[in-house]
């Protein structure tokens, strides 16, 4: 297509610049994505385009290799392709030619409306494909892109992968991604960004307990406060593929897309496939990268803005022992300490007396609840609390009325052989219309007939051999879309109901599921020491108000560790605070202390759930520092957590990052967070009276930290003098 001005596009916003090169007939190239370059005139842009032309190395193609957002071998790229696929006959290597570009302002109806948008259409007549590529820049400085492929040929096109990419510069020499497992999600791992591909693939049918929520590339030794950092996130809840690639021609990029199983994306004539949104965030330090995601999420119309209610979940308190008297007493104990939402967990339905039966039968058990749920719900709401309930709509136990009636609704690669069970369950194929309608009808009736304001939506197994028995084809893609549709329809019918995304704990945390849910359960592990790391890295993507953080019992059920109440409550304090503990076993002293923690949470949740999240790069790896600063800078809350013994004792000064440099702050311990003994504080004269210092001093020099025993913490509040 003839060049249409502007051929080089410069977007600016929130401290970020993006340069998009639309010269030539191919798909665009992103030349630059990073710190704001300032205003550039036309002659500046022309010089940028000239300076960015790749140099021809030896033994390469005769024409320049210019790598687009969907890298193509037909234009000289010999690394991972942006698109792969084939027909039974005909060409297989795409070469897209641009037809049109649209830089018109996004519709005000878009939610939240982006600051900039570019839509490019292209075609490959020989291969019989059309491409729509979209790039947006959000008000918070995020960039995101996706591509849609349409088959215009006469026969089917088998799509293998669709992998949009973001460039990163040569100075990004280090990678950081996340891995994990059940009960230990969000474990960081670093590696050098060397030549070749670093690929993270997930075939588990959900976002994954070992998923890298963010895939970081940065300058050597980058941290939360330091270094240039580029990061991507794929907004998708099914199989996925994340790639960091650097080749010996100087090209480096981060890419991501859905991992399609064989035969899963077979496009008939006129059919289309859209990749998930791939988000990119640049910042000086991980804190700034995270802040762009947090600001974007908070700008959504559906983002929860009401105070996040203190939640009591019954699981670790009673497990499957559903007894009206016991649960009523638990509700009373919860109300007495300040609980605002009571959630009845697994065991209320069908034949569900243990975890081997009943999934799929979403009707109240007459055995466990001979008079129905109404007596408990009335008691809970009469105490001034909301009532919530646990469901797992995507799963089915072989020992259930549903599985016995419709074994053909189970996902399987072979209609004559069921997949291995996991946790005594199989996956219900929601892509089958009758199965979808059955579950929708049952959940709709549950919400219609009871005063329920909250669903804890669980998903407790990987999708082994997740196929459609009707076709024999893989069906994770269809299952993921059907789950989204089910959540969307229930929200449409019951707009006041909030949904929590739980998946064996933190196995489904991504921006796509958060388009239809109101918080995530970070992990099934409530051990406060494990939660320090799990929550730190979950908050790298999403703000604290979306992270369920509960106080467990004194001895953690999943690890056997024993922690004091202040460490448990202080670890949960910043998130969507809750309790998962049989309060009938708690001492009166613990109940009084817990009530004080809840009072403090209610006092500060307005700051914690709207403010800017910071993590400090403290020199001592045994002491972790994080905090939240109010949007107007008037107040901040910090946690100083001793997660192990330090080599040095005392550990020295601790910086409180993120405060206004020229403002003056009063710093005081937050009660009840002071759980050090008096002897620990005898050498800290400022501790009992507080201290007044400029923000620049607190952020750069810091204050002497109490000498904490391992697995203890203190909270500090910094309040700006004069408001």
C-alpha positions as CSV (number, residue, x, y, z in Angstrom):
1,X,0.0,0.0,0.0
2,X,1.3,3.6,-0.6
3,X,2.7,5.2,2.5
4,X,0.1,7.3,4.4
5,X,1.3,9.9,6.8
6,X,2.4,9.6,9.5
7,X,4.6,6.7,8.6
8,X,6.4,7.0,11.9
9,X,4.1,7.3,14.9
10,X,5.2,8.6,18.3
11,X,2.9,8.1,21.3
12,X,3.6,9.7,24.7
13,X,2.0,9.4,28.0
14,X,2.6,8.8,31.7
15,X,6.4,9.0,31.2
16,X,6.5,6.5,28.3
17,X,7.2,6.8,24.6
18,X,6.3,4.3,21.9
19,X,7.6,4.6,18.3
20,X,5.8,2.6,15.6
21,X,7.3,2.4,12.1
22,X,4.7,1.9,9.4
23,X,7.0,2.5,6.4
24,X,6.9,-0.1,3.6
25,X,4.2,-2.6,2.8
26,X,4.7,-5.0,5.7
27,X,3.2,-5.1,9.2
28,X,4.5,-2.3,11.5
29,X,7.7,-2.4,13.6
30,X,7.8,-1.1,17.1
31,X,11.1,0.8,17.1
32,X,11.1,1.9,20.6
33,X,9.2,1.3,23.9
34,X,10.5,2.9,27.1
35,X,11.2,6.2,28.8
36,X,9.6,9.3,27.4
37,X,11.7,10.7,24.6
38,X,10.1,14.1,24.8
39,X,8.4,15.9,21.9
40,X,9.8,14.9,18.5
41,X,9.3,17.0,15.4
42,X,8.9,15.6,11.9
43,X,12.6,16.0,11.1
44,X,13.4,14.2,14.4
45,X,11.2,11.3,13.4
46,X,12.8,11.1,10.0
47,X,16.2,10.9,11.6
48,X,15.0,8.3,14.1
49,X,13.7,6.1,11.2
50,X,17.0,6.4,9.4
51,X,19.0,5.7,12.6
52,X,16.9,2.6,13.3
53,X,17.5,0.8,9.9
54,X,19.2,-2.5,10.6
55,X,22.8,-3.0,9.3
56,X,23.4,-5.8,6.9
57,X,25.7,-8.5,8.4
58,X,27.7,-11.1,6.5
59,X,26.0,-14.2,5.1
60,X,22.5,-12.6,5.4
61,X,19.7,-11.9,3.0
62,X,20.5,-9.3,0.3
63,X,17.6,-7.0,1.6
64,X,17.4,-5.6,5.1
65,X,15.7,-7.8,7.7
66,X,13.2,-5.6,9.4
67,X,11.4,-7.5,12.2
68,X,7.7,-6.7,12.5
69,X,5.3,-7.2,15.4
70,X,4.6,-10.7,13.9
71,X,8.1,-11.7,12.7
72,X,8.0,-13.4,9.3
73,X,10.6,-15.7,7.7
74,X,9.4,-14.4,4.3
75,X,11.0,-11.0,5.3
76,X,14.2,-12.6,6.5
77,X,13.6,-13.4,10.2
78,X,15.0,-16.8,11.1
79,X,13.9,-17.0,14.7
80,X,10.6,-17.9,16.3
81,X,7.8,-16.9,13.9
82,X,5.0,-14.6,14.8
83,X,2.5,-16.8,13.0
84,X,2.8,-20.5,12.0
85,X,0.2,-22.7,10.3
86,X,-0.6,-24.6,7.2
87,X,-3.2,-26.0,4.8
88,X,-3.2,-29.5,3.4
89,X,-2.0,-28.0,0.2
90,X,-0.5,-24.7,-0.8
91,X,2.0,-22.2,0.9
92,X,2.7,-22.1,4.6
93,X,5.0,-19.1,5.1
94,X,3.1,-15.9,5.5
95,X,4.0,-12.5,4.0
96,X,1.4,-9.9,5.0
97,X,1.0,-6.7,3.0
98,X,-0.7,-3.8,4.7
99,X,-4.0,-2.6,3.3
100,X,-5.0,0.1,5.7
101,X,-4.1,1.9,8.9
102,X,-6.5,3.5,11.3
103,X,-5.3,6.0,13.9
104,X,-8.8,7.4,14.8
105,X,-9.4,8.1,18.4
106,X,-10.9,5.1,20.3
107,X,-14.6,5.2,21.1
108,X,-15.4,6.7,24.5
109,X,-17.4,3.6,25.1
110,X,-14.2,1.6,25.4
111,X,-13.6,0.7,29.0
112,X,-11.3,2.0,30.2
113,X,-10.7,4.1,27.1
114,X,-7.1,3.9,25.8
115,X,-5.0,7.1,25.3
116,X,-4.0,5.9,21.8
117,X,-5.0,3.2,19.3
118,X,-3.7,1.9,16.0
119,X,-5.4,-0.7,13.9
120,X,-3.7,-2.2,10.9
121,X,-5.3,-4.5,8.3
122,X,-3.1,-6.7,6.1
123,X,-3.5,-9.6,3.8
124,X,-1.7,-12.5,2.3
125,X,-3.7,-13.5,-0.8
126,X,-1.4,-16.4,-1.6
127,X,-1.8,-18.0,1.8
128,X,-5.5,-16.9,2.0
129,X,-5.3,-15.0,5.3
130,X,-6.3,-11.6,6.5
131,X,-4.8,-10.0,9.5
132,X,-6.0,-7.3,11.9
133,X,-3.3,-6.1,14.2
134,X,-4.2,-3.7,17.1
135,X,-2.0,-1.7,19.4
136,X,-3.2,0.4,22.3
137,X,-1.6,2.6,24.9
138,X,-3.5,3.0,28.1
139,X,-3.8,6.2,30.3
140,X,-1.3,4.6,32.7
141,X,1.4,4.0,30.1
142,X,0.8,0.3,29.4
143,X,0.9,-0.9,25.8
144,X,-1.0,-3.9,24.6
145,X,-1.4,-5.6,21.3
146,X,-3.3,-8.5,19.7
147,X,-3.8,-9.9,16.3
148,X,-6.8,-11.5,14.6
149,X,-6.4,-13.9,11.7
150,X,-9.2,-14.7,9.2
151,X,-9.2,-17.5,6.7
152,X,-10.1,-16.2,3.3
153,X,-9.0,-19.4,1.5
154,X,-11.3,-22.1,0.1
155,X,-10.1,-24.8,2.5
156,X,-9.3,-25.1,6.2
157,X,-6.3,-23.4,7.7
158,X,-4.6,-25.1,10.6
159,X,-3.2,-22.3,12.9
160,X,-0.2,-23.4,14.9
161,X,0.7,-20.2,16.8
162,X,0.0,-16.5,16.8
163,X,2.7,-14.7,18.8
164,X,2.8,-10.9,18.9
165,X,6.1,-9.4,20.1
166,X,7.5,-6.3,21.9
167,X,11.1,-5.2,21.3
168,X,13.6,-4.8,24.1
169,X,17.0,-3.0,23.8
170,X,20.5,-4.6,24.1
171,X,20.9,-3.2,27.6
172,X,18.2,-5.6,28.9
173,X,20.7,-8.3,29.8
174,X,18.8,-10.1,32.6
175,X,15.5,-12.0,32.7
176,X,13.2,-12.7,35.6
177,X,10.2,-14.9,35.6
178,X,8.0,-16.7,38.1
179,X,7.4,-20.4,38.8
180,X,5.9,-22.4,41.6
181,X,3.5,-25.2,42.6
182,X,0.5,-25.8,44.7
183,X,1.0,-24.2,48.1
184,X,4.1,-22.3,46.8
185,X,3.2,-20.0,44.0
186,X,5.1,-17.0,42.7
187,X,8.7,-18.1,43.1
188,X,11.1,-15.7,41.3
189,X,14.0,-17.0,39.2
190,X,16.6,-15.0,37.3
191,X,18.8,-15.8,34.4
192,X,21.0,-14.0,31.9
193,X,19.3,-12.8,28.7
194,X,21.6,-14.6,26.3
195,X,21.4,-15.5,22.6
196,X,18.6,-18.0,21.9
197,X,15.1,-18.4,23.3
198,X,13.9,-18.6,26.9
199,X,10.5,-20.1,26.6
200,X,7.8,-20.7,29.3
201,X,5.0,-23.0,28.1
202,X,1.9,-24.0,30.0
203,X,-0.3,-27.0,28.9
204,X,-2.3,-27.3,32.2
205,X,-5.5,-25.8,30.8
206,X,-5.5,-22.8,33.3
207,X,-3.2,-19.9,33.9
208,X,-1.2,-22.2,36.2
209,X,0.4,-22.5,39.6
210,X,3.8,-22.3,37.9
211,X,2.8,-19.5,35.6
212,X,5.0,-16.4,35.2
213,X,2.4,-13.6,35.8
214,X,5.0,-11.2,34.5
215,X,8.0,-11.9,32.3
216,X,10.7,-9.3,33.0
217,X,13.7,-8.2,31.0
218,X,16.0,-5.5,32.5
219,X,19.3,-4.0,33.0
220,X,21.8,-6.0,35.0
221,X,20.7,-6.4,38.7
222,X,17.4,-4.5,38.2
223,X,15.2,-4.5,41.3
224,X,12.0,-3.0,42.6
225,X,13.4,0.5,42.8
226,X,16.2,0.4,40.3
227,X,17.1,-0.4,36.7
228,X,15.2,-0.2,33.4
229,X,12.7,-2.9,33.3
230,X,10.4,-4.2,30.4
231,X,7.7,-6.7,31.3
232,X,4.9,-8.6,29.5
233,X,1.7,-10.2,30.7
234,X,-0.6,-12.4,28.7
235,X,-4.3,-11.9,29.5
236,X,-5.5,-15.4,29.1
237,X,-6.6,-18.2,31.5
238,X,-5.8,-21.2,29.4
239,X,-2.6,-22.7,27.8
240,X,0.0,-20.1,26.9
241,X,3.5,-19.5,25.7
242,X,5.8,-16.7,26.8
243,X,9.1,-16.2,24.9
244,X,12.2,-14.0,25.4
245,X,14.4,-14.2,22.3
246,X,17.7,-12.6,21.3
247,X,19.4,-13.5,18.1
248,X,22.9,-12.9,16.7
249,X,21.7,-10.0,14.5
250,X,21.0,-7.8,17.5
251,X,17.2,-8.4,17.7
252,X,15.7,-9.0,21.1
253,X,12.0,-9.2,22.0
254,X,9.5,-10.5,24.5
255,X,6.5,-12.3,23.0
256,X,3.4,-14.2,24.2
257,X,0.3,-15.9,23.0
258,X,-2.0,-18.8,23.5
259,X,-0.4,-22.3,23.2
260,X,-2.7,-24.0,20.7
261,X,-2.9,-27.8,20.8
262,X,-2.8,-29.8,17.6
263,X,-6.1,-29.3,15.7
264,X,-7.4,-26.8,18.2
265,X,-7.5,-23.8,15.9
266,X,-8.6,-25.2,12.6
267,X,-10.2,-22.2,10.7
268,X,-12.8,-22.9,8.1
269,X,-13.4,-20.3,5.3
270,X,-14.4,-17.0,6.9
271,X,-13.6,-18.1,10.4
272,X,-11.3,-16.0,12.6
273,X,-9.0,-16.4,15.6
274,X,-7.9,-13.6,17.9
275,X,-4.9,-13.8,20.1
276,X,-5.2,-12.8,23.7
277,X,-4.1,-9.3,24.6
278,X,-0.3,-9.1,25.3
279,X,0.4,-6.3,27.7
280,X,3.7,-4.5,28.0
281,X,4.9,-2.3,30.8
282,X,8.1,-0.3,31.1
283,X,9.4,1.3,34.2
284,X,12.5,2.3,36.2
285,X,12.3,-0.6,38.6
286,X,9.6,-3.2,39.1
287,X,7.6,-0.8,41.3
288,X,6.9,1.5,38.3
289,X,6.1,-1.5,36.0
290,X,3.6,-2.7,38.5
291,X,2.1,0.7,39.1
292,X,1.1,0.9,35.5
293,X,-0.9,-2.3,35.8
294,X,-2.4,-1.2,39.1
295,X,-3.5,2.1,37.7
296,X,-5.0,0.4,34.6
297,X,-7.0,-2.1,36.7
298,X,-8.3,0.6,39.0
299,X,-9.6,2.7,36.1
300,X,-12.0,-0.1,35.0
301,X,-15.7,0.5,35.6
302,X,-16.1,-2.9,37.3
303,X,-13.1,-2.5,39.6
304,X,-14.4,-2.8,43.2
305,X,-14.5,0.6,44.9
306,X,-16.5,-0.2,48.0
307,X,-14.4,-1.0,51.1
308,X,-13.2,-4.6,50.8
309,X,-15.2,-6.4,53.5
310,X,-13.4,-8.4,56.2
311,X,-14.1,-12.0,55.1
312,X,-14.4,-15.2,57.2
313,X,-14.1,-18.4,55.1
314,X,-15.1,-21.6,56.8
315,X,-12.7,-24.1,55.0
316,X,-9.9,-24.5,57.5
317,X,-12.3,-23.9,60.4
318,X,-14.7,-26.8,59.7
319,X,-13.7,-28.5,56.4
320,X,-16.7,-30.8,55.5
321,X,-18.2,-30.7,58.9
322,X,-21.3,-28.7,58.0
323,X,-23.4,-28.3,61.1
324,X,-25.9,-25.4,61.6
325,X,-25.0,-25.0,65.3
326,X,-21.3,-25.0,64.8
327,X,-21.4,-22.7,61.8
328,X,-23.8,-20.3,63.5
329,X,-21.4,-20.1,66.5
330,X,-18.5,-19.4,64.1
331,X,-20.5,-16.6,62.4
332,X,-21.2,-15.1,65.9
333,X,-17.5,-15.2,66.8
334,X,-16.7,-13.6,63.5
335,X,-19.2,-10.8,63.9
336,X,-17.9,-10.1,67.4
337,X,-14.4,-9.4,66.1
338,X,-15.6,-7.3,63.1
339,X,-16.1,-9.7,60.2
340,X,-18.3,-8.3,57.3
341,X,-18.6,-11.3,55.0
342,X,-19.1,-15.0,55.9
343,X,-18.3,-17.5,53.2
344,X,-19.5,-21.1,53.4
345,X,-16.9,-23.3,51.7
346,X,-17.0,-26.8,50.1
347,X,-19.5,-29.4,51.3
348,X,-22.9,-27.8,51.2
349,X,-24.3,-29.6,48.0
350,X,-25.4,-33.0,46.6
351,X,-23.5,-36.0,48.0
352,X,-20.5,-33.9,48.9
353,X,-19.4,-35.3,52.3
354,X,-15.8,-35.5,51.2
355,X,-13.8,-34.4,48.1
356,X,-14.5,-37.5,46.1
357,X,-18.2,-37.0,45.3
358,X,-20.9,-34.5,44.4
359,X,-19.2,-32.0,42.1
360,X,-21.7,-31.1,39.4
361,X,-24.7,-31.4,41.6
362,X,-25.2,-27.8,42.6
363,X,-28.3,-28.3,44.8
364,X,-28.4,-28.0,48.5
365,X,-27.7,-31.3,50.3
366,X,-30.7,-32.4,52.3
367,X,-28.4,-34.6,54.4
368,X,-26.1,-31.8,55.5
369,X,-28.9,-29.1,55.5
370,X,-32.2,-30.8,56.1
371,X,-33.9,-27.4,56.4
372,X,-31.9,-25.8,53.6
373,X,-29.3,-23.0,53.8
374,X,-31.9,-20.4,54.8
375,X,-31.4,-20.8,58.6
376,X,-27.7,-20.2,58.3
377,X,-28.0,-17.4,55.8
378,X,-30.6,-15.6,57.9
379,X,-28.4,-15.9,60.9
380,X,-25.4,-14.5,59.1
381,X,-27.2,-11.6,57.5
382,X,-29.0,-11.0,60.8
383,X,-25.6,-10.4,62.3
384,X,-24.9,-7.7,59.7
385,X,-22.7,-9.8,57.4
386,X,-22.9,-10.7,53.8
387,X,-23.2,-14.4,52.9
388,X,-21.0,-16.1,50.3
389,X,-20.7,-19.6,49.0
390,X,-18.1,-21.9,47.3
391,X,-18.6,-23.5,43.9
392,X,-16.5,-25.3,41.3
393,X,-18.7,-25.2,38.2
394,X,-16.1,-26.5,35.7
395,X,-15.5,-29.8,37.4
396,X,-17.4,-33.0,38.0
397,X,-16.9,-36.0,40.2
398,X,-17.4,-39.5,38.6
399,X,-19.4,-40.1,41.8
400,X,-22.1,-37.6,41.1
401,X,-25.6,-37.6,39.7
402,X,-24.5,-35.5,36.8
403,X,-21.6,-37.8,35.7
404,X,-23.8,-40.8,35.9
405,X,-26.5,-39.2,33.8
406,X,-24.1,-37.6,31.3
407,X,-20.7,-39.3,31.1
408,X,-20.3,-37.9,27.6
409,X,-20.0,-34.4,29.1
410,X,-16.5,-35.2,30.6
411,X,-13.6,-33.7,28.7
412,X,-11.5,-36.5,27.2
413,X,-9.1,-37.1,24.3
414,X,-10.7,-40.5,23.6
415,X,-14.4,-41.1,24.0
416,X,-13.6,-44.7,25.0
417,X,-11.0,-43.8,27.7
418,X,-11.4,-41.3,30.5
419,X,-8.4,-39.1,31.5
420,X,-6.7,-39.7,34.8
421,X,-8.6,-38.3,37.7
422,X,-7.1,-35.6,39.8
423,X,-8.5,-34.9,43.3
424,X,-11.1,-37.5,42.5
425,X,-12.6,-35.3,39.7
426,X,-12.8,-34.8,36.0
427,X,-13.4,-31.7,33.9
428,X,-16.9,-30.9,32.7
429,X,-16.9,-29.8,29.0
430,X,-18.7,-26.4,29.1
431,X,-18.3,-26.1,25.3
432,X,-21.1,-28.6,25.0
433,X,-24.2,-26.4,25.0
434,X,-26.3,-28.8,27.1
435,X,-23.6,-29.0,29.8
436,X,-23.2,-25.3,29.9
437,X,-26.9,-24.7,30.2
438,X,-27.2,-27.3,32.9
439,X,-24.6,-25.6,35.1
440,X,-25.9,-22.1,34.3
441,X,-29.4,-23.2,35.3
442,X,-28.3,-24.6,38.7
443,X,-26.1,-21.7,39.6
444,X,-28.7,-19.2,38.5
445,X,-31.3,-20.9,40.7
446,X,-28.8,-21.0,43.7
447,X,-28.3,-17.2,43.4
448,X,-32.0,-16.5,42.7
449,X,-33.3,-18.4,45.6
450,X,-30.8,-17.4,48.3
451,X,-29.4,-14.1,49.6
452,X,-25.9,-14.8,48.3
453,X,-23.6,-11.8,47.4
454,X,-20.4,-13.6,46.8
455,X,-19.1,-16.7,44.9
456,X,-15.8,-18.3,45.7
457,X,-15.2,-19.9,42.2
458,X,-12.7,-22.7,42.4
459,X,-10.9,-24.8,39.7
460,X,-9.0,-27.6,41.4
461,X,-7.3,-29.6,38.7
462,X,-5.1,-29.3,35.6
463,X,-6.9,-30.2,32.4
464,X,-5.3,-33.5,31.5
465,X,-6.2,-34.7,27.9
466,X,-8.7,-31.9,27.7
467,X,-10.6,-32.9,24.5
468,X,-14.1,-32.8,23.2
469,X,-15.6,-36.3,23.0
470,X,-17.8,-35.2,20.1
471,X,-14.9,-34.4,17.8
472,X,-11.8,-35.8,19.4
473,X,-10.1,-32.5,19.2
474,X,-8.3,-30.6,22.0
475,X,-10.7,-28.1,23.6
476,X,-8.9,-26.0,26.2
477,X,-9.5,-22.9,24.1
478,X,-13.2,-23.5,23.8
479,X,-13.4,-24.4,27.5
480,X,-11.7,-21.2,28.5
481,X,-14.1,-19.1,26.4
482,X,-17.1,-21.0,27.8
483,X,-16.0,-20.4,31.4
484,X,-15.7,-16.6,30.6
485,X,-19.2,-16.8,29.1
486,X,-20.6,-18.5,32.1
487,X,-19.1,-15.9,34.5
488,X,-20.3,-13.1,32.3
489,X,-23.9,-14.4,32.1
490,X,-24.1,-15.0,35.8
491,X,-22.9,-11.4,36.4
492,X,-25.5,-10.1,33.9
493,X,-28.3,-11.9,35.7
494,X,-27.0,-11.1,39.2
495,X,-25.0,-7.9,38.9
496,X,-24.6,-7.4,42.7
497,X,-22.7,-10.7,43.2
498,X,-18.9,-10.6,43.4
499,X,-16.8,-13.5,42.3
500,X,-13.4,-14.7,43.6
501,X,-11.1,-16.5,41.2
502,X,-9.6,-19.5,43.1
503,X,-7.8,-22.3,41.3
504,X,-6.1,-24.6,43.8
505,X,-5.2,-21.3,45.3
506,X,-3.4,-19.0,42.9
507,X,-3.7,-21.1,39.7
508,X,-5.9,-18.6,37.8
509,X,-4.5,-15.1,38.2
510,X,-4.5,-13.0,34.9
511,X,-6.1,-9.9,33.5
512,X,-8.6,-11.8,31.5
513,X,-10.2,-13.6,34.4
514,X,-10.1,-10.3,36.3
515,X,-12.4,-8.8,33.7
516,X,-15.1,-10.8,35.3
517,X,-14.0,-11.4,38.9
518,X,-13.4,-9.1,41.9
519,X,-10.5,-10.7,43.7
520,X,-8.1,-13.7,43.5
521,X,-7.2,-16.2,46.1
522,X,-3.4,-16.0,46.1
523,X,-2.7,-19.5,47.5
524,X,-4.2,-22.3,49.5
525,X,-1.2,-21.9,51.8
526,X,-1.9,-19.4,54.5
527,X,1.4,-19.9,56.3
528,X,2.4,-16.3,56.8
529,X,6.1,-16.8,55.9
530,X,5.2,-18.4,52.6
531,X,2.6,-15.7,52.0
532,X,5.2,-13.0,52.3
533,X,6.7,-14.1,49.0
534,X,3.5,-15.3,47.3
535,X,1.8,-11.9,48.0
536,X,4.8,-9.8,47.1
537,X,4.9,-11.2,43.6
538,X,1.2,-11.4,43.1
539,X,1.1,-7.7,43.9
540,X,3.7,-7.1,41.1
541,X,0.7,-7.5,38.7
542,X,-2.4,-6.7,40.6
543,X,-3.1,-4.2,43.5
544,X,-3.6,-5.4,47.0
545,X,-7.4,-4.9,47.1
546,X,-7.7,-7.8,44.6
547,X,-5.6,-10.3,46.6
548,X,-7.4,-12.4,49.2
549,X,-5.1,-12.5,52.3
550,X,-6.3,-14.4,55.3
551,X,-5.3,-15.0,58.9
552,X,-5.0,-18.7,59.5
553,X,-4.7,-20.6,62.8
554,X,-1.6,-20.5,65.0
555,X,-0.2,-23.7,63.3
556,X,-0.4,-23.5,59.5
557,X,-2.5,-26.4,58.1
558,X,-0.4,-26.8,55.0
559,X,3.2,-26.5,56.5
560,X,2.9,-27.1,60.2
561,X,4.8,-23.9,61.0
562,X,3.7,-22.0,64.1
563,X,3.4,-18.2,64.0
564,X,2.2,-15.6,66.4
565,X,-1.0,-13.7,65.6
566,X,0.8,-10.4,64.9
567,X,2.9,-12.0,62.1
568,X,-0.1,-13.7,60.6
569,X,-2.3,-10.6,60.7
570,X,0.4,-8.2,59.7
571,X,1.1,-10.4,56.6
572,X,-2.6,-10.3,55.6
573,X,-3.0,-6.7,56.5
574,X,-2.4,-5.0,53.1
575,X,-4.7,-7.2,51.0
576,X,-8.4,-8.1,51.0
577,X,-8.2,-9.1,54.7
578,X,-9.9,-12.2,56.0
579,X,-9.9,-15.1,58.4
580,X,-9.6,-18.8,57.9
581,X,-9.5,-20.1,61.4
582,X,-11.8,-21.9,63.8
583,X,-12.3,-18.9,66.2
584,X,-13.9,-21.2,68.8
585,X,-10.4,-22.5,69.5
586,X,-8.9,-19.0,69.9
587,X,-8.1,-17.6,73.3
588,X,-9.9,-14.5,74.5
589,X,-6.6,-12.7,74.3
590,X,-6.2,-13.7,70.6
591,X,-9.8,-12.7,69.9
592,X,-9.2,-9.3,71.4
593,X,-6.0,-8.9,69.5
594,X,-7.6,-10.0,66.2
595,X,-10.4,-7.5,66.7
596,X,-7.8,-4.8,67.1
597,X,-6.2,-5.8,63.9
598,X,-9.5,-5.7,62.1
599,X,-10.2,-2.2,63.5
600,X,-6.8,-1.1,62.2
601,X,-7.5,-2.7,58.8
602,X,-10.8,-0.8,58.5
603,X,-9.0,2.4,59.4
604,X,-6.3,2.1,56.8
605,X,-7.9,0.1,53.9
606,X,-8.9,3.3,52.1
607,X,-5.1,4.0,51.7
608,X,-4.0,0.4,51.2
609,X,-6.5,-0.2,48.4
610,X,-6.1,3.0,46.5
611,X,-2.5,4.0,47.1
612,X,0.7,3.4,45.2
613,X,2.4,0.1,46.0
614,X,6.2,0.1,46.7
615,X,8.7,-2.6,47.5
616,X,12.1,-1.6,48.9
617,X,15.4,-3.0,47.7
618,X,16.8,-3.5,51.2
619,X,20.4,-4.7,51.3
620,X,19.7,-7.4,53.9
621,X,17.8,-10.3,52.1
622,X,16.4,-11.4,55.5
623,X,14.5,-8.2,56.0
624,X,11.7,-7.4,53.5
625,X,10.2,-3.9,53.2
626,X,7.0,-3.0,51.3
627,X,4.4,-0.3,51.7
628,X,1.5,1.7,50.2
629,X,1.6,5.5,49.8
630,X,-1.7,7.4,49.6
631,X,-2.5,8.9,46.2
632,X,-2.1,12.4,47.5
633,X,1.1,11.5,49.4
634,X,-0.5,12.4,52.8
635,X,0.1,9.0,54.4
636,X,1.9,5.7,54.0
637,X,1.9,2.3,55.7
638,X,5.0,0.1,55.6
639,X,5.7,-3.4,56.6
640,X,9.2,-4.4,57.9
641,X,9.2,-8.3,58.0
642,X,12.1,-10.4,59.2
643,X,11.7,-13.5,57.0
644,X,15.0,-15.1,58.2
645,X,17.9,-14.5,60.6
646,X,20.3,-11.8,59.4
647,X,24.0,-12.1,59.1
648,X,24.3,-8.7,60.7
649,X,22.6,-7.7,64.0
650,X,21.2,-5.1,64.3
651,X,20.4,-4.9,60.6
652,X,20.9,-1.2,60.3
653,X,18.8,1.6,58.8
654,X,15.8,0.8,56.6
655,X,14.7,3.2,53.8
656,X,11.0,3.9,53.4
657,X,10.6,4.4,49.7
658,X,8.1,6.5,47.7
659,X,7.5,9.5,50.0
660,X,7.3,13.1,48.7
661,X,10.9,14.3,49.0
662,X,10.1,17.9,50.1
663,X,7.3,16.9,52.5
664,X,7.8,16.3,56.3
665,X,6.4,13.1,57.8
666,X,5.7,11.9,61.3
667,X,6.6,8.2,61.6
668,X,5.1,6.0,64.3
669,X,4.7,2.2,64.8
670,X,1.2,1.1,63.9
671,X,-0.6,-0.5,66.8
672,X,-1.3,-3.5,67.1
673,X,1.6,-4.3,64.7
674,X,4.3,-3.7,67.3
675,X,5.2,-7.3,68.4
676,X,8.8,-6.8,69.5
677,X,9.6,-7.3,73.2
678,X,10.5,-4.2,75.3
679,X,14.2,-5.2,75.4
680,X,14.4,-5.0,71.6
681,X,13.3,-1.4,71.6
682,X,15.4,-0.1,74.5
683,X,18.0,1.2,72.1
684,X,15.5,2.9,69.8
685,X,14.5,6.1,71.5
686,X,12.4,7.2,68.6
687,X,10.2,4.1,68.7
688,X,7.9,5.2,71.6
689,X,7.6,8.9,70.6
690,X,7.9,8.7,66.9
691,X,10.2,10.7,64.7
692,X,9.7,13.6,62.3
693,X,11.8,13.7,59.1
694,X,11.6,14.9,55.5
695,X,10.5,12.4,52.9
696,X,13.8,12.6,51.1
697,X,15.6,11.6,54.3
698,X,13.2,8.7,55.0
699,X,13.4,7.4,51.4
700,X,17.2,7.8,51.0
701,X,18.7,7.5,54.5
702,X,16.0,5.7,56.3
703,X,15.5,4.9,60.0
704,X,17.1,2.4,62.3
705,X,15.0,-0.8,62.3
706,X,14.1,-2.7,65.4
707,X,16.1,-5.9,66.0
708,X,13.5,-8.4,65.0
709,X,13.4,-12.1,65.7
710,X,12.8,-14.3,62.6
711,X,9.3,-14.5,61.3
712,X,8.2,-11.3,63.1
713,X,7.2,-7.9,61.6
714,X,6.4,-4.4,62.5
715,X,4.2,-1.9,60.7
716,X,5.0,1.8,60.4
717,X,2.7,4.7,59.5
718,X,4.2,7.9,58.0
719,X,1.8,10.9,58.1
720,X,2.6,14.1,56.3
721,X,2.8,17.1,58.6
722,X,0.0,19.5,57.8
723,X,-2.1,16.9,56.0
